Every structure is written in C-alpha cells, then in structure tokens.
Amino acid sequence: MPDPLVRLQARGLAKRFEFRGGSIQALDGLDLEVVDGELVSVIGPSGCGKSTLFTLLAGLEEASAGTLWLDGERCDASRLLGRVGYMPQRDLLMPWRTILDNTTLGPEAAGVGRAEARRRALELFPAFGLAGFERRRPSELSGGMRQRAALLRTFLAGREVVLLDEPFGALDSLTRAGMQQWLVQMWEEHRKTILLVTHDVDEALFLSDRVYVLSPRPGRVELALEVDLPRPRSYGLTTAEPFVERKRLLLEHLGMALGEAS
C-alpha cells in the first residue's frame, strides 16, 4: 500500500501498442510518484512515451502491465477516468464559446448549474490574468492568454491531481518565461498536486520539486532528481550556481539518453 501522502503512483508501468504488422513498446517498467501538493516534472527525448504516460494516468488508455495508485487506491483506467485533471498540449478551447463559457465546461459537466459555474469561474478570472476577457472568443486572445484560460478550465474541474502536457510548448520564449512564473504563483496559492511534461530543462528545474528523466523508447525512469532549491522562486534563480549544477546533471543524463537513441 502506498504512503498516504502519495497522491499518484506508478509501479512497473508498461504500455505496448499492437498494430497490423508489428507493435511498439512505448513504456516498460516505469516507476514514479507524486506526493500531495508537489509540482513534479517529466522530461525525456522525443518519442520516449511522456504523452502515453499521461493518457494512462488520466485513464484514457489501459496499461499493458504494472500498477497505478490514486490516493491510496489501486486503479485501472475505468477508476482513473474523470478523477484526474488533464490539460493536453493544445488548449482545445471551443471557438464558438466565450472564454467564460469555455472555462465552465468542467463544473457544468459535473452537474453544477450554469450560474454557479460562472460565479466560480469569475472569482478566479483576475488571478488568472483574464479579467476583462470574459466575453471574448478564443481567436481574440494571445497564445499565453489562451493557455491561462485552458489552465483555469482545468483547475475549475475540481480535481486535486492535475496533469499538464507541455502547457507552454507552443509559446515564444518571453511569453513562456512569464507563464512559468505565473504557474508557480498559482500553484503556491492553490497547492494542487501537479505532474508536468516538458522538453525544457530550465522549465523543469524552475517549476519542480522533483524531475524524472525518461529513457528513449521504451520509456523508463533514468533519474529522479530532487530539486532542493528554495521557494518562492524568481527567474533570476536560473543563473545561480545551484541551479546550473542541477541543469548540468539533467543534461548529462539526457545526453546519455539521446546517445542511446541515436
């Protein structure tokens, strides 16, 4: 039985995709855990199974082998589905709905009345930097603001464990840096348990309590690095020696992984 403080845990997780003429082993023997209130990142080479991992944790796919635990309960896909917040790489905002009505989809799907769902959303619009944009359509917003709206929608779904699959991957570097600092602030205020996929080493270190480095396909954990850097964090931390040392360690492991993949 997992530690009661561990919200999400995987042990020996594997996923194999079968298709006509062959198969692909996406994950094999992957172990990880996320403790209550942590922000944890997963990083690795392209094609190592990071997004596949998230579809398993969200209950969208069934694992081929291994065990998953949520809040101390062993779960298959049917028990996980709908219990974990999940934001995929694209914001998936509905273009015909206003930003307000996009953010209320989760509560409304859970049976919350429209007026109450809107009240809850509007309370958070200022904190998410969206005040004044309630009636706008997604096409009228910048990429960063669309991501804020998608994150607000994910938070309003009411799940304490949230999966973020490269939420800032499509943004330019300046917008991305601002969004990273904003996410840290939102996490410190709301203390959701967050597992984040990223390709960016700086982002992983800046945001996280722990970083998991995955091997090339089939993905398994090559390194679990505790990021024992002080909080609250400002972006000036990224040039400090303790940060640079940990970055060097991650890059060494990622370099080894890329060497194995080549």
C-alpha positions in Angstrom: 0.0 0.0 0.0 1.5 3.4 -0.9 2.3 6.1 1.6 -1.0 8.0 2.3 0.7 11.3 1.4 1.4 10.0 -2.1 -1.4 11.2 -4.4 -0.3 9.4 -7.6 2.0 6.5 -8.0 3.0 4.2 -10.8 4.9 0.9 -10.4 6.3 -1.2 -13.2 4.1 0.7 -15.7 4.2 -0.6 -19.3 2.3 0.1 -22.4 2.5 -1.8 -25.7 0.6 -0.7 -28.8 -0.3 -3.6 -31.2 -1.0 -2.9 -34.8 -1.1 -4.9 -38.1 2.4 -6.0 -38.9 4.0 -5.2 -35.5 3.9 -3.5 -32.2 5.6 -0.6 -30.3 6.6 -0.8 -26.6 6.1 2.8 -25.5 6.7 2.3 -21.8 8.4 -0.5 -19.9 8.9 -0.8 -16.1 8.3 2.9 -15.3 8.1 3.9 -11.6 7.2 7.4 -10.3 5.3 9.0 -7.5 3.8 12.5 -6.8 3.3 13.5 -3.2 0.4 15.7 -2.0 1.0 19.3 -3.0 4.1 18.7 -5.1 4.9 20.0 -8.6 6.8 17.3 -10.4 8.1 17.3 -14.0 8.8 14.5 -16.5 11.4 15.2 -19.2 13.0 13.0 -21.9 13.8 12.6 -25.6 11.0 12.8 -28.2 9.1 9.6 -28.6 10.0 8.3 -25.1 6.4 7.9 -24.0 5.7 11.0 -22.0 2.3 11.7 -23.5 1.5 8.0 -23.4 2.2 8.1 -19.7 -0.3 10.9 -19.3 -3.0 9.0 -21.2 -2.5 6.1 -18.8 -2.6 8.3 -15.7 -5.7 10.1 -16.9 -7.5 6.8 -17.5 -7.8 7.4 -21.3 -5.8 4.2 -22.0 -5.3 0.9 -20.1 -1.8 -0.1 -19.1 -0.4 -3.3 -20.5 1.3 -4.1 -17.2 2.1 -2.5 -13.9 0.0 -0.8 -11.2 -1.4 2.7 -10.8 -2.5 4.2 -7.4 -4.5 7.3 -6.8 -5.0 8.5 -3.2 -4.0 5.0 -1.9 -6.5 3.2 -4.2 -5.2 0.8 -6.9 -6.9 1.9 -10.1 -7.4 0.6 -13.6 -8.4 3.0 -16.4 -12.1 3.0 -15.5 -11.4 4.1 -12.0 -9.0 6.8 -13.0 -11.1 8.4 -15.8 -12.5 11.7 -14.7 -10.7 11.7 -11.3 -7.5 13.4 -12.6 -7.4 16.8 -14.2 -5.7 16.7 -17.6 -4.6 19.5 -19.9 -3.2 18.2 -23.2 -0.6 20.0 -25.4 -3.2 22.1 -27.3 -5.6 24.3 -25.4 -8.7 22.8 -27.2 -10.8 25.8 -26.4 -14.1 25.7 -28.3 -14.0 28.6 -30.8 -17.7 29.3 -30.7 -17.9 29.7 -26.9 -16.8 32.7 -25.0 -13.7 32.4 -22.7 -16.1 32.4 -19.7 -18.2 29.6 -21.1 -15.1 27.6 -22.1 -13.8 27.7 -18.5 -17.1 26.5 -17.0 -17.2 23.2 -19.0 -15.8 21.1 -16.2 -18.2 22.2 -13.4 -21.2 22.1 -15.8 -20.3 18.5 -16.9 -20.2 17.6 -13.2 -23.7 18.8 -12.8 -23.1 22.3 -11.4 -25.7 24.8 -12.5 -24.6 27.3 -15.2 -25.0 30.3 -12.9 -23.0 28.7 -10.1 -20.3 27.5 -12.5 -19.9 31.0 -13.9 -19.7 32.5 -10.4 -16.9 30.2 -9.5 -15.0 31.0 -12.7 -15.5 34.7 -12.5 -13.9 34.7 -9.0 -10.7 33.3 -10.5 -10.5 35.4 -13.7 -8.4 38.2 -12.1 -5.9 35.7 -10.5 -5.5 34.0 -13.9 -5.0 37.3 -15.7 -8.2 37.1 -17.7 -10.3 39.9 -16.1 -12.0 41.9 -18.9 -11.8 39.0 -21.4 -14.8 37.0 -20.2 -16.9 37.7 -23.3 -14.1 37.3 -25.8 -13.7 34.3 -28.2 -10.5 32.2 -28.2 -9.5 33.7 -31.5 -9.3 37.1 -29.9 -6.7 36.1 -27.3 -3.0 35.7 -27.5 -1.4 32.3 -27.1 -0.4 32.9 -23.5 -3.9 34.1 -22.6 -5.4 31.0 -24.3 -3.2 28.8 -22.1 -4.3 30.7 -19.0 -7.9 30.0 -20.0 -7.2 26.4 -20.6 -5.5 26.1 -17.2 -8.4 27.9 -15.5 -10.7 25.4 -17.1 -8.6 22.5 -15.8 -8.4 24.0 -12.3 -12.2 24.5 -12.2 -12.8 20.9 -13.0 -12.1 20.4 -9.3 -9.5 17.7 -9.4 -6.7 17.8 -6.8 -4.3 16.0 -9.1 -3.6 17.8 -12.4 -1.6 16.6 -15.4 -0.2 19.3 -17.7 1.3 18.0 -21.0 3.7 20.7 -22.3 1.3 23.6 -21.5 3.8 26.2 -22.7 5.5 24.4 -25.5 3.9 26.4 -28.3 4.7 29.8 -26.8 7.6 32.2 -27.6 10.5 32.3 -25.0 9.4 35.6 -23.3 5.8 34.6 -23.0 6.8 31.2 -21.8 9.1 32.6 -19.0 6.2 34.8 -17.8 3.8 31.9 -17.8 6.2 29.7 -15.8 6.5 32.4 -13.1 2.7 32.8 -13.2 2.2 29.0 -12.8 4.4 28.9 -9.8 2.4 31.6 -8.2 -0.9 29.8 -9.0 0.5 26.6 -7.6 1.7 28.2 -4.4 -1.7 29.7 -3.9 -3.9 26.7 -4.7 -1.5 23.9 -3.9 -2.8 21.5 -6.5 -0.7 18.3 -7.0 0.8 18.8 -10.5 2.6 16.5 -12.8 4.1 18.3 -15.8 5.6 17.1 -19.1 8.1 19.4 -20.7 11.0 19.3 -23.1 12.7 22.3 -21.4 15.3 21.6 -18.8 15.2 25.1 -17.3 11.4 24.9 -17.1 11.5 21.5 -15.3 14.0 22.8 -12.7 12.4 26.2 -12.2 9.0 24.8 -11.6 9.5 21.5 -9.9 10.1 19.7 -6.6 11.3 16.7 -8.5 12.3 15.9 -12.1 12.0 12.5 -13.7 14.2 11.9 -16.7 12.9 9.2 -19.0 15.0 6.9 -21.3 14.4 6.6 -25.0 11.5 4.3 -26.0 10.5 2.2 -24.3 10.4 4.9 -21.6 11.5 4.1 -18.1 12.9 6.4 -15.3 16.7 7.0 -15.8 16.9 9.6 -13.0 14.7 11.0 -10.3 16.3 14.4 -9.2 15.1 16.1 -6.1 15.1 19.9 -6.8 16.0 21.2 -3.3 16.1 24.8 -4.3 14.4 27.4 -2.1 10.9 28.7 -2.7 9.4 31.1 -3.6 11.5 31.2 -6.8 12.2 34.1 -9.1 13.6 33.7 -12.6 17.0 35.0 -11.5 17.4 31.6 -9.9 18.1 30.1 -13.4 21.6 31.7 -13.5 22.6 30.8 -9.9 25.2 28.1 -9.4 23.0 25.6 -7.6 20.5 25.7 -10.5 23.3 25.4 -13.1 24.7 22.4 -11.3 21.4 20.6 -11.4 20.9 21.6 -15.0 24.3 20.1 -15.9 23.3 16.8 -14.2 20.0 16.7 -16.1 21.7 17.5 -19.4 24.3 14.7 -18.8 21.5 12.1 -18.4 19.6 13.5 -21.3 22.7 13.4 -23.4 23.3 9.8 -22.5 19.6 9.0 -23.3 20.0 10.8 -26.7 23.2 8.8 -27.4 21.3 5.6 -26.7 18.5 6.6 -29.1 20.9 7.5 -31.9 
